Amino acid sequence: MFTLKVDNQIELQLFQQHHALKLYQLVEENREHLREWMPWVDSMNSPYQFESIIPIWLSQFAENNGLNVGILYNGELVGSVGIHQIDWHNRMANIGYYLSKNAEGHGIMTRTVQSLLNYTFFTLGLNRVEIRCGVKNKKSRAIPERLGFVKEGIIRDGEQLYGKFHDLFVYGMLASEWKKRVPY
């Protein structure tokens, strides 16, 4: 099973079937918090839905076409982060993430994404990573801004949330830029 130790408090673990109930409970306990920016929250009403999607995530990982992992903070599942839409020809991908409300403010996501960028650039050999965030989602935007991503533009009406479109900022990081910032 894939695990990535971020530091002495944080570990990333590839989701397995036995995580379905804990993942559902995490979403259920944070439903209102996550719903503001995550369009899929309302559709996840049972642990069985996670039991159905986890095999898809495992297949993506096995085919080297994505990574969906749980964020464990002091041994407790507090969120998720993933590498999505890997384009091997152009060596680029997107990173997406969410964190429980009570885990915010501890630097968990910044450290997690930093470690995932090391994995993406140094292990996978990708050249470019994007993070897309709602223009009004200040907490999510803080992650790429803190890590030195370049704000490349706005995708107007880039995502629909509960019947309304909103704009997205596109942040980009190149392997050459990351390697100058973070010694491996």
N, C-alpha and C positions, 0 to 999 in steps of 0.2 A: 504494500500500500504506500502511495506517495505521501510523504510528510515533508514539511519544510520548517525548520526551526528558525524563527525570526530573531528571537532573543530569549532571555530566561523567563519571560512572561508569556510570549506569544508563539504559537505553533499553528501552522496551516496543515490541515488534513483533508485528503481526498474524500469526498462524501462516499459512504458505503450504505448499503441497505439499512444497517442498524442505526443510522443517523436520522432516518425519516421522521420518527416521532419527535426527537429533540429539535429538528429543523422546523417541523410544524409548530411546536410549542414556542419557539423563538419568534416565528412570524405571528402567531396568535397573540402573544404577550405584547407585541410591538405593532400590531395591525394599524392603528391610527397613525403612529409615528412613521411607519414605512409607506403607508398608503399615499402620503402627500407626493412622493416622487417615484414610486414603483407601480407601474400599471398592472402588474400581475397579481398584486396582493389579494384583491377581492375574489379572484378565481381559485385561490388555494384555501379550500375549506375542510381539508381532511389530510391526515398523515398519509393516506393511501395515494394521494396525488403526488406526494414526494417519493413514495415507493415506486411510482410509475416513471418519474423523471430521472431519478438517480441512475438507473441503467443507461439512459441516454447519455448522461454526463460521463459515465464510466466508459462508454463506447467512444465518445469524443476524445477522452484522454488516451485510450488504447490506440486510437487511430492518429494520435498526435495532432488533433484538430480542436483542442480546447482543454480548459482546466477549470473545474469548479470545486472550490475547497471551502471548508469551514474554518473560521477564525476562532481558535481556542485561546482564551485569555485566562491565565492561571487555571487551566484545565476545563473551563466552562465555555460552551459554544456561545459566542456573542455576535456573530455575523458571518458574512460570506464575501468572498472575492473570487473573481474569475478572469481568465483570459479567453476572449471570445473572438469569433470571426477571424481566425488565423488565415492569412493570405500568404501561403508559402512562396508563391512566385515573387511577390513584392516584399516578402519578409516583414509583414506588419500585422498588428492585431489591436483589439480594443481591450481595455480593462474596465470592469464594472465592479461595484461593491455596495454593501450596506452593512450597517452596524446597529445593534440594539440601542435604544435610547439611554439606558443606564450605563452603557460602556463608552459613551461619548466623553470627550474631554480628557482622555488619558494618553493621547498620541497613538492609539492602537492602529488606526487606519493608516496614518502616515508611515509608521514603521512597517506595517504589512505591505503597503504598496511599494515602498522602497525595496523591500526584500523580493517582492514579486518582479520588480523591474530588473534586479540583478539576475534573477532566474531567466527572465525573458530575453535579456540581452546577452548574458554570458553563457547560459546553458542552451537555450533554444537557438541562439544566434539570430534573432530577429533584428531588424534595422530600425523599426518605427513602432511606437505605441501611441494610441490615442485614448483619451478619456473624454467622454461627452457628459456634460452636466447641464441641468436646467439653469438658465440665466439667473433665476431667483433662488436657486438652491445654494446658498452661501456656504453651508457646511461641506457639501460635496465639492464645491469649487475650491475650497481651501486646500484640499489634498494636492491636486496638481500644481496649484500656485505655490504651495510650500516646498514642493519637490523640484521646482524650477522648470516646469513644462512651459512651452510657449503657447500663449493664447493665440490661436491661428484664425479664428473667425467665429461667426454665428451662423447656425443653420436655422433659418426662420421657419417657424411652425414645424420644428424637427421631430416633435413627439406629441402624441395625443394622450392626455391623461383625463380619463373620466369625462369624455365628450368635449374637452377643450384642448386646443393646440397651444403649445408653448415653445419658445425659442431655446436652443441649446448652444452653449459655448463648446467649441472644439479645441482641446488642448493636445499638443503633440510633443513627443520626446523622441529624439534620434539616439541611436546607440552611441554615436560619436560624442554627442553632448553629455550623455549619461556617464560615459567613461571618463570624461574630464572632471565630473562632479564627485564621483564616488570611486575611490580606489577599491579594486576587487581583491 
